[in-house]
Amino acid sequence: PAAARNVGIREARSEIILFTDDDIIPAPTLVAQHLDWHRKFPDPATAMQGYVTWSAEVRPTPFMKWYGLDGALFSYAHFVKRQALDYRYFYTCNVSLKTDFMRRHGTFDEDFKVAAYEDIELGYRLGKAGMRLLYNPAAMGYHQQYISFDDACSRYRKALAAGEVFRKKEGGMHYYSSQPGRPSRLKQRFRKEISTILWPLKRLT
Protein backbone atom coordinates (compact mmCIF):
# COMPACT_ATOMS: atom_id res chain seq x y z
CA PRO A 1 0.00 0.00 0.00
CA ALA A 2 2.82 2.46 0.76
CA ALA A 3 4.36 2.17 -2.71
CA ALA A 4 1.01 2.18 -4.52
CA ARG A 5 -0.21 5.27 -2.69
CA ASN A 6 3.03 7.10 -3.46
CA VAL A 7 2.34 6.54 -7.16
CA GLY A 8 -1.09 8.08 -6.64
CA ILE A 9 0.40 11.07 -4.83
CA ARG A 10 2.84 11.69 -7.67
CA GLU A 11 0.16 11.40 -10.35
CA ALA A 12 -2.61 13.37 -8.62
CA ARG A 13 -3.75 16.56 -10.38
CA SER A 14 -6.26 17.76 -7.80
CA GLU A 15 -5.79 20.16 -4.89
CA ILE A 16 -7.03 17.52 -2.44
CA ILE A 17 -6.10 13.84 -2.16
CA LEU A 18 -8.60 11.39 -0.68
CA PHE A 19 -7.27 8.01 0.41
CA THR A 20 -9.42 4.92 0.81
CA ASP A 21 -9.05 1.15 0.48
CA ASP A 22 -10.17 -1.31 -2.16
CA ASP A 23 -12.72 -2.87 0.19
CA ILE A 24 -14.36 0.41 1.26
CA ILE A 25 -17.68 1.37 -0.36
CA PRO A 26 -18.17 5.15 -0.18
CA ALA A 27 -21.47 6.51 1.06
CA PRO A 28 -23.17 8.71 -1.59
CA THR A 29 -22.06 11.90 0.19
CA LEU A 30 -18.53 10.84 1.19
CA VAL A 31 -16.68 12.90 -1.42
CA ALA A 32 -18.96 15.90 -0.90
CA GLN A 33 -18.33 15.75 2.86
CA HIS A 34 -14.57 15.81 2.34
CA LEU A 35 -14.78 18.69 -0.14
CA ASP A 36 -17.11 20.74 2.07
CA TRP A 37 -14.81 20.37 5.07
CA HIS A 38 -11.77 21.47 3.11
CA ARG A 39 -13.69 24.53 1.95
CA LYS A 40 -14.63 25.19 5.57
CA PHE A 41 -11.04 24.65 6.75
CA PRO A 42 -8.86 25.90 3.87
CA ASP A 43 -5.63 26.01 5.85
CA PRO A 44 -3.06 23.93 3.92
CA ALA A 45 -2.18 21.88 6.99
CA THR A 46 -5.76 20.80 7.78
CA ALA A 47 -6.62 17.18 6.97
CA MET A 48 -9.91 15.34 7.46
CA GLN A 49 -10.54 11.88 8.84
CA GLY A 50 -13.80 10.20 7.90
CA TYR A 51 -15.68 7.32 9.52
CA VAL A 52 -15.74 3.66 8.46
CA THR A 53 -18.24 1.08 9.61
CA TRP A 54 -19.09 -2.42 8.44
CA SER A 55 -21.24 -2.92 5.38
CA ALA A 56 -24.55 -4.48 6.35
CA GLU A 57 -24.09 -7.00 3.54
CA VAL A 58 -21.25 -8.76 5.38
CA ARG A 59 -23.50 -9.24 8.44
CA PRO A 60 -20.96 -8.07 11.04
CA THR A 61 -20.67 -10.24 14.12
CA PRO A 62 -20.33 -8.88 17.67
CA PHE A 63 -16.62 -9.61 17.40
CA MET A 64 -16.33 -7.56 14.20
CA LYS A 65 -18.23 -4.66 15.74
CA TRP A 66 -15.82 -4.58 18.67
CA TYR A 67 -12.80 -5.06 16.37
CA GLY A 68 -13.77 -2.07 14.24
CA LEU A 69 -14.82 0.28 17.02
CA ASP A 70 -12.52 -0.37 19.95
CA GLY A 71 -10.26 -3.22 18.91
CA ALA A 72 -7.03 -3.70 17.03
CA LEU A 73 -8.42 -2.51 13.70
CA PHE A 74 -9.87 0.96 14.45
CA SER A 75 -10.71 3.06 17.51
CA TYR A 76 -13.73 5.02 16.34
CA ALA A 77 -15.46 4.52 19.68
CA HIS A 78 -12.92 6.95 21.16
CA PHE A 79 -13.75 9.72 18.69
CA VAL A 80 -17.22 10.53 20.06
CA LYS A 81 -17.58 14.28 20.64
CA ARG A 82 -14.02 14.85 19.42
CA GLN A 83 -13.09 16.95 16.42
CA ALA A 84 -9.29 17.03 16.54
CA LEU A 85 -7.33 13.76 16.43
CA ASP A 86 -3.61 13.03 16.70
CA TYR A 87 -1.37 11.11 14.32
CA ARG A 88 -2.27 7.73 15.85
CA TYR A 89 -5.64 7.96 14.11
CA PHE A 90 -4.42 8.82 10.63
CA TYR A 91 -6.44 6.02 9.00
CA THR A 92 -5.91 5.91 5.24
CA CYS A 93 -9.11 3.94 4.69
CA ASN A 94 -10.93 7.33 4.65
CA VAL A 95 -8.76 10.43 5.00
CA SER A 96 -8.10 13.50 2.86
CA LEU A 97 -5.55 16.29 2.86
CA LYS A 98 -4.18 19.05 0.68
CA THR A 99 -1.96 17.70 -2.07
CA ASP A 100 0.71 20.41 -1.87
CA PHE A 101 1.07 20.03 1.90
CA MET A 102 1.57 16.30 1.58
CA ARG A 103 4.09 16.56 -1.22
CA ARG A 104 6.10 19.11 0.75
CA HIS A 105 6.11 17.27 4.04
CA GLY A 106 6.16 13.56 3.32
CA THR A 107 4.91 10.54 1.45
CA PHE A 108 4.57 6.94 2.61
CA ASP A 109 7.69 5.12 3.78
CA GLU A 110 8.14 2.15 1.44
CA ASP A 111 10.07 0.21 4.09
CA PHE A 112 6.59 -0.93 5.14
CA LYS A 113 5.66 -3.88 2.93
CA VAL A 114 2.22 -4.69 4.32
CA ALA A 115 -0.81 -2.66 5.34
CA ALA A 116 0.23 -1.95 8.92
CA TYR A 117 1.75 1.09 10.64
CA GLU A 118 2.64 2.85 7.38
CA ASP A 119 -0.24 5.29 7.78
CA ILE A 120 0.48 6.06 11.45
CA GLU A 121 4.16 6.60 10.67
CA LEU A 122 3.27 9.08 7.93
CA GLY A 123 0.73 10.72 10.23
CA TYR A 124 3.50 11.33 12.75
CA ARG A 125 5.72 13.08 10.19
CA LEU A 126 2.84 15.16 8.86
CA GLY A 127 1.90 16.05 12.44
CA LYS A 128 5.43 17.28 13.07
CA ALA A 129 5.04 19.48 10.00
CA GLY A 130 1.89 21.02 11.48
CA MET A 131 -0.92 18.81 10.21
CA ARG A 132 -4.24 19.35 11.97
CA LEU A 133 -6.37 16.21 11.67
CA LEU A 134 -10.10 16.83 12.03
CA TYR A 135 -12.77 14.15 12.36
CA ASN A 136 -16.01 14.23 10.36
CA PRO A 137 -18.19 11.17 11.07
CA ALA A 138 -20.61 12.22 8.31
CA ALA A 139 -17.97 11.26 5.72
CA MET A 140 -18.86 7.58 5.80
CA GLY A 141 -17.40 4.53 4.16
CA TYR A 142 -18.61 0.93 4.47
CA HIS A 143 -16.09 -1.85 5.01
CA GLN A 144 -16.99 -4.66 2.61
CA GLN A 145 -15.04 -7.45 4.27
CA TYR A 146 -15.94 -10.25 6.63
CA ILE A 147 -13.29 -10.79 9.31
CA SER A 148 -13.43 -13.84 11.54
CA PHE A 149 -11.53 -14.30 14.78
CA ASP A 150 -8.96 -16.43 12.93
CA ASP A 151 -8.63 -13.72 10.25
CA ALA A 152 -7.91 -11.15 12.95
CA CYS A 153 -5.21 -13.38 14.45
CA SER A 154 -3.63 -13.82 11.01
CA ARG A 155 -3.65 -10.05 10.45
CA TYR A 156 -2.00 -9.56 13.81
CA ARG A 157 0.80 -11.99 12.96
CA LYS A 158 1.41 -10.34 9.59
CA ALA A 159 1.60 -6.93 11.26
CA LEU A 160 4.37 -7.96 13.67
CA ALA A 161 7.14 -7.43 11.12
CA ALA A 162 5.75 -4.01 10.22
CA GLY A 163 5.61 -3.22 13.91
CA GLU A 164 9.33 -3.89 14.18
CA VAL A 165 9.96 -1.51 11.27
CA PHE A 166 7.78 1.11 12.97
CA ARG A 167 9.69 0.84 16.25
CA LYS A 168 12.92 1.84 14.46
CA LYS A 169 11.40 4.95 12.91
CA GLU A 170 11.24 8.30 14.68
CA GLY A 171 7.47 8.05 14.84
CA GLY A 172 7.65 4.63 16.44
CA MET A 173 10.24 5.72 18.98
CA HIS A 174 8.06 8.70 19.88
CA TYR A 175 4.95 6.55 20.12
CA TYR A 176 6.51 3.99 22.42
CA SER A 177 8.50 6.48 24.49
CA SER A 178 5.24 8.22 25.34
CA GLN A 179 3.89 4.89 26.59
CA PRO A 180 6.69 3.25 28.62
CA GLY A 181 6.80 -0.51 28.37
CA ARG A 182 4.28 -0.65 25.57
CA PRO A 183 6.33 -2.76 23.10
CA SER A 184 6.67 -5.58 25.61
CA ARG A 185 3.05 -5.24 26.63
CA LEU A 186 1.58 -5.59 23.17
CA LYS A 187 1.79 -9.38 23.05
CA GLN A 188 0.71 -9.64 26.69
CA ARG A 189 -2.31 -7.47 26.01
CA PHE A 190 -3.21 -9.48 22.91
CA ARG A 191 -3.02 -12.78 24.81
CA LYS A 192 -5.10 -11.32 27.61
CA GLU A 193 -7.75 -10.08 25.19
CA ILE A 194 -7.92 -13.53 23.62
CA SER A 195 -8.48 -15.20 26.98
CA THR A 196 -10.87 -12.66 28.48
CA ILE A 197 -12.78 -11.20 25.52
CA LEU A 198 -12.13 -12.68 22.13
CA TRP A 199 -12.57 -16.37 22.81
CA PRO A 200 -16.11 -15.89 24.17
CA LEU A 201 -16.89 -13.71 21.17
CA LYS A 202 -15.56 -16.33 18.76
CA ARG A 203 -18.62 -18.45 19.47
CA LEU A 204 -20.76 -15.63 18.06
CA THR A 205 -18.90 -15.38 14.71
N, C-alpha and C positions, 0 to 999 in steps of 0.2 A: 504493500500500500504506500509506503514512503516514496519509493521510486516512481510509481505510477502517478501519484498526486503531484510530484515535482514536475512531471511532464505537463500536467494540466496547468500548473502555475505558470510555467514558461509560455504556454500557448494561449492562455486566456487573453481576451481582448476587451473584457468588460471592466468597469471600475470596481466591481464587487465580485468576490469569489465565494461560492456556496459549496461547501463540502457535504457529501452524504455517502452512503454505502450502497452496494449493489442489491442489498436485500431490504432496503428502506423504501416504502411506498409513500410518496409525499401526499399530504392532505391537499385538497384543492386550493387552499389559500396559503400554503407554505411559502412559496416564492414571494407572494405579495406581502406577507408578514415580514420577511427579511428585508425587502426593499423599503417598506414603510418605516421600519425601525432605523435603517441607515439614513433615511431622509430626516427622521426625527433627531438622530444623533450623528451629525455629519463629521464629527471630529475624526481625523484619519486613523487614530489609534483605537477607536471604538469597534468592537466585534460583537456578534450576537450569537448566543447559544439557544437553539430550539429544543423542543421536547420530543422524545421518542417513546412510544408505548407499543405493546404487542398488537399485531393485526388480529382482529377477531377470527379471521379465517384459520389461524393456526391453533385456536382453542387453547389459550395459555393456561397452564396448570398453576396451582398455588405456588409451586416451587419457582416457576418462570416469573410470576408476578413479583415475588420477593427478589429474585435474581436481577431483575431489571429496575427495581425501585430502590433497593437498599442492600444489594448483594455485591458480588464481585464484578458484575457487568457495568451497571450504572448506579448513580446515587441520587436519582431525581427526587426521592422522598425528602432529601435534605434541602431542596431548593424552595420549598413552600414559603411564600412571603419574602423571598429574597430576589433582588434584582441584579446585584453585582456578585460575580463568582470569581474564584481565583484559578490559577493555571491548572490545578488538579482536575478541573471539570471542563477542560477544553476537549469536548467530544466531537470528533470529526464525522460522526454519523449525521450531524445536523448543526453545522456552524458556518457562519459567514463573516467575512472581514474585507477591509479595503485592499484591493490588489496591490497598490503602490506600497502601502505600509508593510505588507507581507514580503514583497520582493526586497525591500530595503533592509528588513530586520530578521529574515530567516525563512528557510524552507525546511522540509522534513529531512531528518538525518537518516541517510540510507544505510547506516550501520544496523538499523532495525530491519530484520528480514521477515517478520511476521506482524500481524495486526495486534500489537501490544506495546504500550508505553511510548510509541513514536509520537502520538498526538500530545500526550502530557509533556514530553520532553520539549516539543516545539512550543507548547503553551508557556512553559517556563521562560524560554528565550524571548518570546514575544512579550511576556509580562515584564521582563527586565527592560525591554525597549519602550514600555509605557502602555501596553495594551490594556484596555478596559473591557472586560468581558461581561456583557449584560445578558440576562436570561429572559426569554419571551416564550412562555409555555403555549401561547396561541400558534406558534410556528410548529406544527405537529407533523411528525412522520410516523409511519406504522412499520414495525419490525416484522418482516415476513419470513420468520424462521422459527421452527420448533426446536427447542433446546431441552434435552432430557438431563437428568442428573449425571449420567455417564458422559454426555456431551460436555457438560460444564467441567467435569473433572479432566477431560481430555484437553479442553481449552486452557485450563490452569497449567497443565504440564507443558504445553507448547509455549506458554508465556514465560516460563521460568528462565529460558535462555535470554529472552528479551529483557527480563528483569535484571539479569546480570549486566547486560549492556547499559541499561538505564542507571544502575548504581555507579558506574564509572564516569558518567556524564556529570557536568556541573549541576544540571537540574536534579539528577538523582541524588547527588551528594547533599544538595540543599534540602530536598524532600526528606531524606532519612535523618539528616542532622537536626531537623526541626521536630523529629519524632524519635528520640533516643531508643535504641534497641529494636526499632521496627523491623529491620531486615531479618533478624533472628526470630522475630515473633510471627512473621507472615505464615510460615508453615505450621507453627503451633496453633495460630488462630484458625487456619483452614481445617486442621484436624479436629479442632474443638467444634467448629461449625458443623462438620460432618456428623460428629457424634451426638451433638445436642439439638441440631436444627434440621440438617439436610436429610439425614437418614429417615426420620419420620415423614418428611415431605416426599421422599422418593416413592412412598406407597401411593401417593396421590397423582403421580405423573402417568 
